[in-house]
């Protein structure tokens, strides 16, 4: 938090049914933030798709629709033949750049440490399972 007080000290309770949950799910999904990053300037569908290695047409379409529904992007029909569509950030979508860039910077700064913790955890789990031949995935 920006202040020294924790959410517990402030009496803030986070619930799964909170109205912010669907929005956080949207922002944190696999493709949304990447799409918002790609939209540094207005782009057409196929141009966006070329920037996103591994995204399917169906998933990109769904992501763009959710982002548009949440007010993060705007879809504009172009007066061309054949008709084209262009996507661009709204001011609301642009406002995510600062917190997202901070999250990216934090991730980059801590990736090595996180990977070290992951490897240590995986080693401990492997050693634990190796020493207990009766342990399996159903006993956890």
N, C-alpha and C positions, 0 to 999 in steps of 0.2 A: 504494500500500500504506500501511497505517497507520504502519509504521516507515520509517526512512530507507533500509533495505536493499531492493534490487531482488530480484525473483524469480530473476534469473540469479545474483546473489551468494549467494542462499540455496540454489542448486542445484535449484530447482523447474523441472520440465519439464512443459509442457502438451502433451498428445497428443489427437488427434481421437478416439481410441478410449478415452479416459479415461472413467471411469464418471460423471464430472460433466457431460460433454458433453450427454447427452440432457436433463438437468435444466436446464442453461443454455439450451439450445434452447427448452425449454418456457417458461421465464421470459421469454426475449427474443422470443418470437414476437409476431405482430402484435396479438393480442387478449388474451392471458393477463393481462398487467399491467393493462390497461384493465378487464377483468372484475374483477380483485381490487380495483381502486380503486372500482368501482361497488358492491361488496359491503361498504360501510361499515356496513351493517345487513342482516339477512336479506331476500332478495328472491326473488320468483317469476321463472320463466323470461322471460315476456313483459315484465316490469318491467325486467329486465336488458337485454333486447333493445331496449327503447325508449331506453335510455341510450347505446346503441352504434350510432351512425349508420353505416350501411353493412354491418353484419354480417348474414350470412344465418343462417337458422335452423339449417341444417346445420353451418356453421362454429361457431356458438355452442354447439351440442350437443357437437361434438367437443372444443371448448376446455374446456367444463365437465367433460366426462368425463376429460380429461387432468389437469385441476386436481384433480379428486376422486381420481384414481388416485395422484397425487403427494402427496396429503395436505394440499393447500392449502385445499380447500373441503370441505364436507360437504353431501350431498343428503339432505333430509328429506321423506318423504312425509307430507302433511298429511291428517288424518282429516276431509276435507270431501267434499261431493258436488257436482259430480264431484271425484274425487281430485285434489289439487293437490300440487305439489312446490315446495320452498323451498330455496334455496342460501344458505350462510353461510360465512364464513371460519373456519378452524380456527386454533388458536394459531400453528401453523407458518405458515399463510398470512398472518396478522396480523404475524408477525415480519418479513415482507418489506417492510412499510411504510417503516421507517426507511431501509434502503438504497435503496429505490425513490424515496423522496421526495428523497434526496440526489442521485440521478441526475437526477431531474426539475429540481431546483434548478440543477445544473450545466448541464443542457441549456438552460434558460431564460437563464442568465447568459452562455452562450457562443454562442447561436443567431446573433446578428449577425456575430460573427467567423467562424463556420463558413460562413455564407452568403457572406461576402466571399471566403473561400478557394475556395468552390465556383465563384463567378462568375469569379474570376481563373483558376482551373484550366480552366473551360469556355472562357474567352477564349483562353488559351494553346493549347488543343487545337484550337479553331476556326482560329486564326491559323496553326498548324502545318499543318493540313490544307489550308487555303486556299493556302499557299505551296508545297505539294507536290501538284499535281493528280493524280499517279499513286498517291497514298496512298489506301487504302480500308480498310474495317473488317477485311478478311481478311489484311492485311499486318501487323497488330499481333500 
